[in-house]
Amino acid sequence: MKPQTHLIEPQGTLKNSKCYDRNLSETDDRNSLALQQRATEKKIVIAGGGTGGHIYPAIGIAQALQRLDASVDIAFIGGSDKLESTLVPQHGFRFLPISVAGFPRRLTLQWLPTIWKIFHGLIQSLRYMKALKPDVVIGTGGYVSGPVLLAGLLCKIPIAIQEQNASVGLTNGILARWADVAYLAMESIGENNSFRRTTRIEITGNPIRPAIAAFPRREETYRKFGLHPERKTIFVMGGSQGAHAINKTIVEVLPHLVEYADQIQIVHQTGAMEVEKVQEAYDRTLASYPTANSTPIQNSKAQVGGSGFLYCVKPFFDTVEEIYSIADVMVCRAGGMTIAEVTACGIPAIFIPLPSQTGNNQVLNAHTVAEKGAAVVLEQGTFTVEVLVKNLTHMTLDGNTHERMVTASRALGKPNASNDIAKSIFFTVN
């Protein structure tokens, strides 16, 4: 069931606001008064959405702001029917919806309703600005942040931009010249012409949860997932929804890894759609090989093939920091947030970037990390199974190579990005 949508009327009153802000009265007039008279020291509006890659950085910044100052008043503005309308309230933040739409990639009649939706979203955002009177407006990208940041500009409120990728998103690129501050994930982004007129640029990295990099490597974590602490762990992750191309490739690689059964093990996050299919492929493939000199762990929750190869296949890991803590090498996509987490943990990676993303963000992200010696890039559809096996075993089992890549990855990691951004925002407000 979708959350109810409410709009601010011309007078500034909120309808159905109790769905998004339990601290406001159910009476419309009182809702408006409460919005305008909140007595906290700082008021901040955050916008960003459409995908988790824009929403989670926004939530990470908000949580860091709260850690630094519990009295800060934070409101999220986003699409009424987009992912943020669910995720933001789940994390305990106030959510205010607007009408949003992305521009079609070619000239069609769809531009007419799109323009109307964007204009309507701008009017709604202006009304929110009038009611909330924020000290700063923060945008983390996605077309939803466009009308919100523009409303902030029109109301002469300082605006901040956070960019997660090596190439600048459309909305961030357009509004960068008017931003008071831009928080960039990578050094190379600062050289982009979009930011040449930005008042202040800070290379902070992407905001991630503190637990991601802080979780220690412990034997009980290996036992929990039925793995062996003396084997190297390869973590395969296609994202929260999985990645068919990566799932398929790893299944094809399995027969080539059997001879290393006493040295390596795999943790594979498949996504919900393909978990049964991938699990069956692991079971079938590894059971068909002769038993190696390997002793299965008692009470293992992982699956142990006939080869003695240890593997744990799950659709999703709620506490992914546990897996990061024991991962020695990653095979994954190259989204901005994935790279932030991997480098914060100092894990060498084989990136198989999503090739169809707008602006080729993931390919550029991946090569930016690879140029520093922390990763290998294998672009989807252009490499063979043998090439992947060669890179994977070399990175995992060659001690000098692995240690060199760990050092390079850690040098790129910025585990304190969320706190650094929060401190800078308070400085901007002051």
TASULZI-V322164 format. One record per helix or strand of 3 or more residues. SS is the DSSP state (@ for helix, = for strand). FROM is the first residue (numbers start at 0). LEN is the number of residues. If there is no record, write none. Layout:
# TASULZI-V322164
SS FROM LEN
SS FROM LEN
This chain:
# TASULZI-V322164
@ 16 3
@ 27 9
= 42 5
@ 51 17
= 72 7
@ 83 7
= 93 5
@ 109 23
= 135 4
@ 143 11
= 157 6
@ 169 9
= 180 4
@ 186 5
@ 192 3
= 200 3
@ 209 5
@ 218 6
= 231 6
@ 243 17
= 263 6
@ 274 13
= 309 5
@ 319 7
= 328 4
@ 335 9
= 347 4
@ 357 13
= 374 3
@ 384 13
@ 398 14
@ 416 13
